[in-house]
């Protein structure tokens, strides 16, 4: 039961698209990720994901619309919904999702699929 200072945790890494677990609760993980550019299209068949913008501008693209977000805004992507995430400039995002969810969902990508369980 220790305080997590989000700003300090984001300062510990520089790489993009590599989520870092900072907390676990009730089978869920809280992850921090820095993003820049466009992530591949994918879906999570059984898991919902919540993306909360900490810094910068971030968007989630769906096949029928795009949701733009800034700091303090979030979106929940329901399981089974195809999507991709993107940021024109670096953004810092908190992700809330079940433990051990592969970041690229149903897609394996040499560049974007992150190893499980990385922490800061």
C-alpha positions, 0 to 999 in steps of 0.5 A, spaced: 500 500 500 504 505 497 503 511 493 504 511 486 507 518 483 505 517 475 509 523 473 515 519 476 513 513 473 513 516 466 520 519 467 523 512 468 522 509 461 522 512 454 520 507 449 513 507 445 508 502 445 511 498 451 506 498 457 509 498 464 504 495 469 504 500 475 499 496 479 494 490 480 487 490 483 482 485 482 485 481 476 486 488 473 492 491 471 494 499 471 499 500 465 503 506 463 504 507 456 508 512 452 505 512 444 507 516 438 505 514 431 499 509 429 498 502 432 496 496 428 488 494 427 486 489 433 481 487 437 481 483 444 475 478 444 474 477 451 477 483 454 475 491 455 480 496 455 480 503 458 484 508 455 485 515 460 490 520 457 495 523 462 499 528 457 498 530 450 493 528 445 491 521 443 485 518 439 482 511 438 480 509 431 474 505 430 472 502 423 466 507 423 469 513 427 475 516 431 475 519 438 479 524 440 482 525 447 486 530 451 488 530 458 483 527 463 479 524 458 478 516 457 474 511 453 472 504 454 473 499 448 468 494 449 471 487 448 470 484 440 471 491 437 476 492 432 480 499 433 487 502 433 490 507 437 494 513 435 498 520 437 501 525 432 506 527 437 508 523 444 502 522 449 502 519 455 496 514 457 494 510 463 491 503 461 486 499 465 485 492 463 485 484 465 492 482 467 496 478 462 492 481 456 496 482 450 497 489 447 496 487 440 490 483 442 488 478 436 495 480 432 502 478 433 506 484 430 514 484 431 514 491 432 508 492 436 507 486 441 510 487 447 512 482 452 508 481 458 509 483 465 514 489 464 514 494 470 516 500 472 
